[in-house]
Amino acid sequence: MISLLAAAPIEARFVLEVGALPVAELRISVQGDRYFYDATHFLEEGPREHHVELALGKGPLPEVLALLRRPRPGCREVLEERSRTPETLCVEAAEGNEVTGTIAGEAFVASYDAEARLTGITVGSAHWAAAARPVSPPIESPFVRGVKVPAGELVLEPAVAGARWLTRTPVGTGEADSVGRVRCLVLARGESARQPGSMVSVGLVIEDGRAYPHAWVTAANGMASDPSVLPDDPVLATRRYLELPRAVSGGFFLRFFDGAVRLKAK
């Protein structure tokens, strides 16, 4: 199996969602006998990227690689990429295009297309969904460094159903001991948990001519707050927020940073 995998280049790309919120992009590739695993977090205030390179043929298959093609029933040892620890992957049932089993004792459900390629997998509250096309990441990742956008009023091209510009800038609710040191998604989840009826909102924030993935909180009364910004931060006077439907936001981020969707001057 390893020799077959190493015979031709392999590329795959996934969006990771946890609790229905987009968290990261995952890129998998095989070149010769080398396996590459790269993850870039969407909602970071600073670079947060993970790169793993492994040699194939010198131990168990990497976990994600073992699942890229529809696996046969049974149990096998695999290597968890980021911790580089061995785990047991067990395929217990396969019905239609769905495969079920366990990874390190935790149940998973995976789906495959007609050509036996992985299209999605759910483990606990985490879900990986295959992206439309794998692409090589740029040297400077726009996921953490933003994308340049024009000045003035902006519109999405093509339009994205449900996307909306906030008409009122969120109130800064951040605290000095967490702003700049804790991810915006973590802060938004914490604030939302303390506010009954509120929800975590995700989208883009426009700042200094660049667009960044961002998370904030929308209260039950529709008012928004941003716990990643201090209450008196002057940046709030110039920031603009574009909210996206959570169900499509992860895929949107990939298309936006690939250039398939863009913000243009109105």
Secondary structure, DSSP 4 states (H G I P E B T S, - for coil): -HHHHHHS-EEEEEEEEETTEEEEEEEEEEETTEEEEEEEESS-SS--EEEEEEETTSSSEEHHHHHHBPPPSEEEEEEETTTTEEEEEEEEEEETTEEEEEETTEEEEEEE-TTSBEEEEEETTEEEEE-S---PPPSS-HHHH-EE--SSSEEEES--TT-EE-SSPPEE---TTTTTTS-HHHHHHHHHHTSTT-EEEEEEEEETTEEEEEEEEE-TTS-EEETTS-TT-GGGGT-EEEEE-HHHHHHHHHHHHHTSSEEEE-
